Amino acid sequence: MNTSVPASGKVTEPGIWTRRPTLVALGLILAFWALAALIWPLTGTVVPWDSKNQFYPTLRYLGAALAHGEMPFWNPYHFGGHPSAADPQSLLFTPTMLFFGWLVPEPSMQLFDLVIFAHFIPGALAFVPLFRRRGWHPAGAVVAAIVFILGGSASARLQHTGIILSYGWFPLALLLLEEALDRRSYRFGALFAVVAVLMTIGRDQVAFLCDLTLLAGAGYRIATASAPFSYFKSRLGVLVTMAAIGGALLAVPVVLTMQFLATSTRPSFGFGVAAMGSLPPESLATILFGNVFGSLRWTYDYWGPDWHSLSEGTWTDRATNYLFIGTIPALFLFWHGIAGGRLLAREFRFFFVVGVLALLYALGRYTPGFEMIFDHMPGVDLYRRPADATFLINIMLAFAAGYLVHRYVVDGLPKWAAPSVGRLHIFLPMLSLALAIAAIASAMAFALRAGQGAPAMREIGLGLVAAALLIAALSKASLTPRWREISAMVLITLTGGELILRHAASPLNAEPAERYAVFRQLPPEQLQGLQILKRELADRHSEGDYPRVEILGLGGPWQNASMVLQIEDIIGYNPLRLADYERAIGPGENAEDPNLRTFPATFRGYKCRLAGLLGLEYLVLDRPIERMPRHFPRLTGAEIVYGTGRMWIYRLNGASPRAYVAHEISPVDSEAALDQEELPEFNRQSEALIDDASMPLLKERYASSAEGASPKDLQDHVKIVSYQRNSVSIDLETVEAGVLVLHDVYYPGWEVTVDGERKPLLRANLLFRGVEIPAGRHRVEFNFRPISYENLVAAASDLVKSKKEEPIRTAEVPRIR
């Protein structure tokens, strides 16, 4: 049987790929997806952790902004102000989520989960035409799709919403790439570019690795063509079209993200950080025995490789290190694939090589040469966790499982005679056996150290018994083509059933919906406190004041609940934060653990000058201030607004106005001040600190307190008349020229006009915005326009300039928690 795909694109379609088997394969994939998706609502659970702590409130913020006729380019409710337009995790440039947010502004958590899970469908269905064009059996396509949807990282890390949105498009992108090249089709080339952009728009490491794989796929097809140069020349126009469309669609979000990264807490990582995110080799045992480390136990007593069991340290966990694809696919992988040598077949060679390279990449520091790749391959140092490559590994395992089922149905059992396997006819079975023994030994070593030998042995024993029974049954059924066809349906049923039973709404990807009550119905004590807080904030807003709040320690879903509750929080949960803000305020990556809240010298407590400039007036904690960690600053003179159980609200008082006019100016090197953790002394009622880079933009000359100037007693009137997500309008009246300071975070893309005339934006008081205004009555408007031509050109110019400079990388040591 000829199963190769010639460079001409003419594919032999055997009789098995008639209309009926094709529709049956598509129907089985959709049925499996639907049954798996139902398990979460039927069990009253939701996909937890990052899915609900970060991405669900982000989607709710997106929907609320669209419902009010705004694009959520800026997020005032997150870290004192956050550039959503530049954050890869904001979902803003993901068309499917943008449409979903517009269609359903306030979706339930269950509907959100269903929409995210639906992103598996395009890739899963694409396995059918991918297998058909290769002449591989439909049963293999169904098994591959099942593993793709609910195998390994796809199920264990379902919480990582952004990665799932990237992962789900890869098989469809690969299909369209092959069709475009084989047909020399500009139409398929354009479709490929659009789908590849959908895959890449999240700008995560999985998208990065999948992009590299697609590039390798195109190169492989060119290199293996009968006349590579002629093949390439005849398809050059298609390749250029794909690159042009993809580049055009990605240009804006990529430039904005790079602009953000240059000023963020993580522009790139040192090798020491990436090393800690490497996949421990012992985790490979989970390919064969899913629960051998207790990964699927609801008691959460995982004893496999993670931070507490590896002496070299790691920040991977039971979900990151989980690779199980089902007992039958794992058996086929070792029995037919490795021992039988079928993974080495020419028609499967590309997927085999990509799978091996993905494994070596995921192993990171455990792989010779990874440090050189990290240092010299562009883009790798933007990501901190090589173990993310397990998503690509799962894709390749899906192809392997499907291909091996195809070979079984068509060819029967592997043959170990030298003519069939070549010189490796003895080595390959021994290699397969050695790998299985090594997996069992490494798993048992962890289990015995943790005193969990019995459950580990039980998992291994059940796996081996199941494998032995399957080998016997499949060997007997392999004698005739008819029985192998029947066996194919059994394999599909057993694989799908096992993965649903083990992985759908499992301890790796499900928690009771009640744990995210802040998005549903709060307990009475917290609901009452929240109502009091929101009532006070509404009253202040009606007076033209805009106090900020810090919400700390109330649990995972509260970290970004401010986006849903529309409360201006000065902290939150996001790995990407503005570096200057982080240095000055010390919010840390998350707001769940008070121990991780730092207090730099510029922000030693909630009554400090910088807290006042931020307008921080309320502190929401899960306990009384007296019971906070020892390093926590104590509150003096604060009022308890509400306090009971796990909700304590303090009113701090003493905040500065959100906006004021300064008539004395002192120049300051903002970066040096932040490096030294020192906020210079200045009069907060009449003076402003203007960054050295902004000083030349001033037209008037102003005295400063440092020069002996005395504060002017001028009756300035400043009122915020409109405060929107992307704009702030202020009416003011002043008898002398000065600088209007708005205590909102300074960031590229903000523009300011005075009476409709564009004025230079100033950096004031280290972190904030300002604009020079003449005497008189004026309307000042600050508008965030990140996709303006001016900002995009500036961002691209800065990016090119930074690329010419030699980067300095340090091997950071991450905090293990």
N, C-alpha and C positions, 0 to 999 in steps of 0.2 A: 504494500500500500504506500503510495506517495503522499507524505504529509508535509513536505517542504513547501515554503512560500517563495517562489522565484522572484527575482528582482522585477520581472515584468508585471507582477501583480496578479497574474492569472493563477487562481487557486483551484485546486482540484476539490470539488465538493462531493464527497461520497454520498451514497443513497441515504445514509442516516440523517443527513441534513435536509430533509424535506420540510414542508411547511408545518406539518403537525408536530414533529419533534422540536422544532424551533419554538413554536408557541407553547408547547408543554414545558420546555426549559425555562422560558420567560415566566410562565405562570407559577412554576415551582419556586423560583427565586422570589417573586413577589409574595407568594404565600408564606414562605419562610420569614421574609422581612416583616410582614404584617403580624404573624404569630409572635415573633420576638418582640416587636414594638408594644404589643398588648400586655406583656408581662409586668411592666412598670405600673401602669394604672390599675391593673387587676390586683397587684400586691400593695397598692397605696404608697408606692415609693416614687422618688424622683432621682434623676442623676445628680449626685451631690458635689460638694466642694467647689472647685473653680467654676463649674457650670452654673452654680447658684450664687456663689460669693462674688463672682466677677462678671461673667458673661450675661446672665439673666438680668441683673440690674442695668447693665450696659444697654441691652436690647430695650428694656423699659424706658430708659432715658432717650434712646433713639426714637422710639414710638411717640413719646410725649412731645418731643421737639417737632416731629413731623406733623403731629396733630395740631400744633399751634402755628403751623406754617413756617417753621424755622428748620434750617439744616444744623444739626448739632456739631458744628465745627469746634466750639469751645464748650467745656463742661465746668461751670462755676461751682458744682457741688462736690468736686473731687480734688483733694490736695490743694485747696485754696484757689483752684483754677487750673484746668488741664487741657492741653491741645488735642482734643479727640480726633481732629482731622489728620494728625500725624501719628496717632497711636495705632499700630497694626491690630490691636485687640478691640478697637472701638466698634467694629462691624460696619462702619460708615461706608466703606467702599466695597462691601460684599453685596452684590445686587440682590441675591436671594433674601438676605436678612434685611436689607433696606426695604424691599417690597413687603416683607412680612411685617416689619415695624410700621409701615404706612397702612397696611391692611388691617392689622390688629394691634393697636397701640398699647393695650394692657392685656397681653396674653397670660393665661394661667401657666404655672410651671410645667404642667403636664403637656400643654400644647407646645410650649417652647421645646421640651424634650423631643416631642414627635417631629417637629420641623427639623431639628438638628439630626435626628436619626434618619430622616428622609434624605439627607445628603448622601447616604450610602447607596441609594437606588441607582443614580446614573452610572456609577462605577460598577455596581454589581451586575446590572443588565448588560453592560458593555462586554462582560466576559462571554456572552453568547456569540456575538459577531466576531470577537477576537478568536474564539475557539473554532468557529465555523470557517473563517478565512484560512485557518491552518489545517482544516480537515480533522480536527480533534473531536472526540465524541461529545455529544450534548451532556451526558452525565458528568463528564469532567468539568464542563462549564458551570453546572449547578453546584458541584462540590467546591469549586474555586470561589464562586460568589458567596457561598455560605461561610467559608473561612474568611473571606474579605470582610463580611459584615460583622461577624461575631467571634473572630479568632484573635488570639494574642493581644497586641496593643489596642486593636480596634475596640475590644470590649473592656480591657483592663483600664484604659485611659480615656474612656468615653467622656469623662469630666472635662478634658482639655478641648473645649468647644472649637477654638480657633484651628487647632490641628486637625480635628475631625472634618471641618469645612474644607480644608486643603486635601486631605487624604482621599475623600470620597470621589474626587474628580479624576484621579490619575488613570484608571483603566480606560475611561472614555477619551481622555486626551491621547493616550497611546494608540487607541483605535483610529482616531481621526488623523493622527500623524501618519500612521501606516497607509491609510486610505489616500491621504493627500499625496504622499510620495509615490505610491504604486500607480495611482491613476493620473499623476501629474495634474491634479485638480486644484485650481485656485479657490473653488468653493469650499472644498474640504479643508484647504489650507487656512482659509479665513475662519472656519468653524473651529479648527484646532487652536488657532490663536486665541479665540474668545474663551474656549474651555480652559486652555493653559493659564490664561489670566485669572479666571475664576479660581483655579487651583493655587495660584501664586499670590493672589491679592492679600492673603493673610500674613504674608511675609515672615512665616515661621520656618523652622529648620526642616520640617517635613516637606514643605513646598520647595525649599531650596534643594533638597536631595532628590525630590521627584523631578524637578527641572533638569538637574544634572543627568538623571536617568533618561529623560526624553531626548536630551542632546546626544547621549550615548546611543540611544536607539536609532536616531537619524544617522549617526556616524556608522553604526553597524550595518544598516541597510545599504549605505553607499559602499562600504568596504567589501561587503559580501556579494555585491552585484557582479554579473559576469564581466562587465566592462565598467569598473568603478568611475573612471573619469568621465565617460560618456553619460553614465547615469547621473552623476553630480551636475554636469553641464546642462542636461536636459531638464533638471529640476531646480536649477538655481533661481529661476524666477519665483517658483513656489516658495522656496526657502526664504528669499528676501521678503516676499509678501507676508509670510508668517511672522518674520522678525519685526517688520515695520508695524504691523497691526498690534502685535503684542507689546512692542516697545511704546507705542503711542498710548495704549490703554493703561500701561503700568507707570508711565512717566510721572504723572502728578502724585499718586500715593507714595511711590518710591522716593521721590525727591523730598516730599514732606516728612517722610519717616527718617530719612538720613539727616534732615535738618534738625529733627527732634533728637536723634541719637547723639548728635554732636554736642548737645547741651544737656544730655540726660545722665542718669546714674550709671548707665551701662552702654557706652559707645562701642566697646568691644571687651573681650575677656582675655585674661591671661591663661596660659596653658594650665596653671595650677587649678583654676576654677573648672575648666573643661575636664581635667583629669578626674575630678571628684564626681563628675556626671557620667562616667563611663559605665557600661554594662558589665557587672561582675560575671566572669565566665561560668561560675557555678549556676547562674540563673538559667543557663541553657538546659538544665535538667527539666525545667518546666515545659519544654517542648514535648517531652514524653509523658510526664506525670504532673498534671496541672496543679494538684493540691499537695505536692510533696513537701512544701514548706509551710503549709497551712494558709496559703494565699486566699482560699475561698471559705475560710471559717468565719462565721459571724461573731465569734469571740475575739477576733482581731489579734490572736496570739501568733502572729507570723514569726517564724524563726529562721527565715532564709537570709540571704545576703542583703544587708542594709547598713545604716550608720552604726547600729549597736553591735553588729556581729563581724564586721570587717575591721581588722586592725589598721589597715591603710586608710580607712575613712572613705565615705561616699555619701552623696545625698540622693542616691537612688532609693527606691522603696519597693514594696511588694507589687505595686501596680506597674511601675516602670520596668521591673524585672520579670514580668509575666509574659510568657510566649506560647502558651498551650493553644493548639489548633484543632484538637479533637483526637481521640484515640485512633480512629481509622486513618486520618491523614498522617498522623505521626508514624503509624505502623507502615503505611505505604512509603513514607519518606525513607525509613531505615531499611525496609525489606526490599522494595522494588527500586527505590531511588538510589541509595548508596550501595547496598550489597549487590543489587542487580545491575548497577551501572547505568540505569536509565536516565539519571539526571545529566549524564555526560553526553547524551544523544545530541547530534548536531542541531536538530530542530529545536532543542531546548537550551542550547548553549548560552544564548544571550541572557536568559533569565537566571541560569546557574551562575554565571560570572557576576551579574549584578547582585545576586543574593549573597555570594561570598564576600564581595567588596562591602556591601551594606553591613554584614556581620563584623568584618574587620573594623569598619568605621565605628560601629556601636560599641565595640569592646574598648575603643579609645586607648587609654594608657596601657592596657594589657596587650596592645598590638605594637610590634616593632614598626617604627616609621610613622606612627600617628602624629607625633610631635612635629615632624618635618611637614606633614600635610597641614597641620594646624597653623604653622608659622608661615607657610608659603602659598597655600591655596586660597585665593580671594574668597571672602565671605564666610569661611569656616569660623573665624574668631568672633563673629557676631553672635554666636550661639554657645550656650554654656553646658549643653547636655548631649554628648555624642549618642547616648542611649535613645534619643529620639529616632534614630535610624531603625529601631525595632518596628516602626510603622512600615518602612520600606521592606524590612525583612518579612513582615506578615504578608505584604502583597506578593513577594516572591514565593513564600510558602504556599499561598493560595494558588498561584500558577502551578507550582510543583505538585500540589495535591491533585489539582484538576488534571494535569498532564499524566500523572501516574495512574489515575483512575481510567483515563482514556486508553493508556497502553495496556492496562489489565483487561479491559473490555474487548479491545481489538486483538491483542496478541497473547493474552493469557499470562501465565506466570513467567518471571524472568528465567533465563537459562544461564547456568554458570559454566558452561563449557567454554573452552578457550576461543573457539570460532565466534561465539556470541559476544563475549566481553573483552576479548583480546588478552593482552598480557596481564591485565588486572583481575583475571578470573578468580584468583586466590586472595589477592590483597584486599579487594573491595568488601567481601563478606567479613574478613577479619577486621577491617576498619570499622564497619558498621557495628560489629559486636564490641569492639574496644570502646567506641563512643558511647554505646549504651551502658557498658560497665562503668565507665568514667562518670556518666551522669548519675547512676545509682550511688556510686561511692561518694561523690561530692555532696549529694543530697543527704545521705545518711550521716556524713561527718557533721553537717550543721544540725541535723535532728538530734543526734546523740549529745552534742554539746549543750543543746537546749533542753534535754530531757524529754524529747518528743519522738523517741525512736519508734514507739508502737504505732502512732498514727502515720508516720512516714512509711513504715514497712507495710502498713495496710494499703496505703495508696499505691505503692510500688507493686505489691502483690496483686491487687485488683487489676492494675494495668497489664501486668504480665499474663495473668489468667485470661483477660479479655483478648489480648494479642494472640495467645495460643489458640483460643477458640476460633478467632477470626482467620488465622492462618489455615487451620484445618478446614473450616467451612469454605473459604475462598479457593483453597487448593482443589477441593472436591468439585466445586462449581465451575472451575476453570476448564473442565474437560470439553465443554461444548460452547459454541458462541451463544446459543439460546440461554443457557444457564448464566453466562457472564452478563448478558443483558438484564436478566432478572436480578442478578447480584448488584448491578449498578443502582437499581431503584432501592434496594435494601441499604446499600452504602449511603445513598443520599438521605434516606429516612433516619438511619442510625446517627449519622454525622450531624444532621440538623437537630435531631432530638437531643443529642448529648450537649451540643453547644447552647441550645436554649435552656436546658435544665441547669447547666453549670454556669453559664455566662450572662443570661438575661436577668436583670435585676439581682445581680450577685453582690456579695460584700465589696467587690471591687468597684462597683458602679451604681450602687443604690443605697439610699437612706430613706427613712420615713419622711413623708412630706411635712409632718408636724415640726420637724427640726428647723424648718425654714418659715416659721410662723410670721416673721416680720413681713413676708410677702403675701400672707393669707389673713390670719386672724391672731393677733397677739394675745398672750395671757392678760387677764384683766389688769394686773398691777403695771405691766409695761405699757399697755394700751392707754391707761389713765395718764401715766407720766408723759408719753408721747403727745397726747392731746394737749396737755398743759404747755409743753414746749412749743408745739406748732401754733397754739393760740397766741403765746407771747411773741413769737416771731412774726406772725401775721399783723399783730398790732404795731410792732416796730416798723414793718415794711410800709404800713399805711402812713406812718409819720415820716417816711423818707429815709429811715435808717435800715442798714442791712448787716445785722450781727452775724458773725460766724460761730461755728460750733465744733467741738471735738468730741467724737464718739469713739470710745475706747473700751475694749475688753468684754463687750456684750456677746461675742460669739461670731462665727464665720459670716453668716448672712447679714449681720449688722454692719460689716466693714464698708460695704458700698451701698447700703440701703439708702444713704442720703440721696443717691441718684433718683430713687423711686419716690422718696418722701419730700424731695426738693428742699433739702437743708444744706446750706453751704458748710461743708465739713472741711476742716483743714488737714485731715489725714484720710486714709482709705486703704484699699488693697490693690496694688498694681506693682509689678516688677519694674515698670518704666516710670521714672519720676524726673522732674527737672533737677539737675545736679545742684544748682545754686539754692533752690528751695530746700532740698534735702540737707545741704550743709548748714543752712541757717535755722531751719525748724526742727530737723531730726525726726521726721514722722516714721521712718522705717518702711519696709515693704508692705507690712500688714498691720491692721488695727485690732487684731484678735488677742494678742498676748501683750499685756502691759510691760512685761519684762523686756520686750524688744523696742519699746518707745524710748528713744534717746533724747537727751537734753543738752545740746551744745551750749557753749558759753553765750552765744547770741540769744539763746532761748532757754534760760536756766529755770524758768518757771512760768506759770500761767498769769503772773502779774508783771512780767517783764515788759520792757518797752516794745520789743518786736511783737509780742502777743497783742499789745495794745494797737500797734499799727495794723496788724491783720484784722483787727476788729473782733477778736476772739472774746465772746461774752458768755458762752455757755459751755460747760463741761459735762458730758454724759458718760457715766461709768457703770460698771456692773456691781460695784461695792462702794462702801463709804471710803472717802479719801484716806482715812486713817489706816485702812487695811490694804492699801496699795503697796507695791514692792518698795524696799527700803530706799532705792535711788530716786523714787518719785518725789517731786517737790510738794511741799505742804501748802495748803491754801490758807491765807489769812484774810479775813474780811469778806470771804465769799459767802453768799446766801444759799441755803438749801431750798431749791424750788420744789423738789419732790424727792422723796427717798424712802424706798421700801424694797425688800427682797433683792432682786437683781437689776434694779433701775434706780440710779441716783443722779440727780440733775442739780448742778451748781450754777448760780449766776455769779460771774466774776466781777463785773463792773470795771470801770476804768479804761474802757477802750477808746481809741482815738476815732474821730470821724472817718467815714469811708472816703470822703473827699474834702479837701480844704485848699485855700490859696496861701502860698508861701511868698513872703516878700524879702526874706533873707535867704541866701544860697551859699552852701558850702560844698566845694568839690570833694569827691571821694573816689578812691580806687575800689570799686565794689568787690572785685575779685580778691584783692589783697585783704580787704576787711573780712570777707567770708573765710579766707584761708586762715586768718588770725583769730577767727571766731569773735569778732569785736564789732559791735554797733557803735559808731562814734556818737559822742554827745551832740545833741542839737535840740532846739526848741520845737516841740511837736505842734505848737499852735501857729507859729509864724515863720518857721524855717524849713528848708528841705535840703536833703543831701542829693546832689546831682552827680551822676557818674562822670568820670573824666572824659569818657568818649562822647558824652552828650553835651558837655560844657560848650564846645564850639558852636553848637546849634542855637545857643541863646543870643538874642539880639540886644537885650538890655544888660546893663551891669548892675549887679545886686551886691549889697554888703552882706556880711555874715557875722554871726555871733563871735566867731573866732577872731574877727578883726575889731571887735569891741562894739559892734552895732547893738543898739538896744532894740528889743522887740517893739514893733509898731502896733499901736492900738487902733487898728482899722476895722471898720464894720463891714466885713465882707459877708455876702449872703450866698451860700452854696447849697443847692438842692438837687438831689438825684430825682429826675422826673420820670425816667424809664430805665428799668434794669432788665435786659433780656439776655438770652444765652450768648449771643454774638455781638451785642451792642449795649452801650450805656450812654444815656443822654443826661446832661447836667445843665441846669440853668444857674447862672451866677452873676453877681454884680459886685464890682470892686472899684475902689477909687484910685488905685495905683496898679501899674503893671506888676505881674507876678507870675508864679508857676502854679498851675492847678495840679495838685497831686491826687491821683486816684489810687487807693490802696488795693488794687487788683494786680495780679502777677504780670510782670513785663515779659513779653514773648514776641518773636518775629511774626509778622503778619497782622499785628494790631496797627490800625491807622487812626488818626485823630483829625477832626476838623473843628474850627472855631468859626461859627456863623457860616458854615458851609465851605470855608476855605481850608484846604489841606495845610496842616502844620506838622513840623517834625515831632515825632514821639520821643520823649525823654525817658531815661531810666532814673528813677527817683527812689530815695530811701532804701537802697540796695536791691530791692526785689520788685519795685512797683513802677507804675506808669505816671508820666507827667506831661504837661504841655504848657508852653509859655502863652500867656494871655495878656492883652492890653487892658488898660483901664476901661471901665464901662460895664454895660450889661451884655451878656453873651450866651449863646447856646453852644455847648461843647458836646461833641459826639465821638465816642470811641467805638470803632467797628473792627471786628475780626474778619479779615479777608485773606485767608491763607492761600487760596488758589488764584489770587490776583497775579497778573503777569509780572508785576514788580517783585512780589515775594518769591515766586517760583524762580525767576532769573537770579535773584540774590542767593537763594538756597542752592541752586545748581552751581553758581560761581563759587560759593564757599566750599561746596563738595569737591569741585575740581581742584581748588587751592589746597584743601586738606590732603588730597591724594598725592600731591607733589611733595608733601612733607613726610619725613621718615617717622613712622609711628613708634612710640615708646611703649612697650608692653611689659607688664609686671605679672608675676605668677601669684595672683591673689590667693589667699587662703580663705575659703568660704566658712561661714558659721554653720556648724552642724546642729540641727535641732530636730 
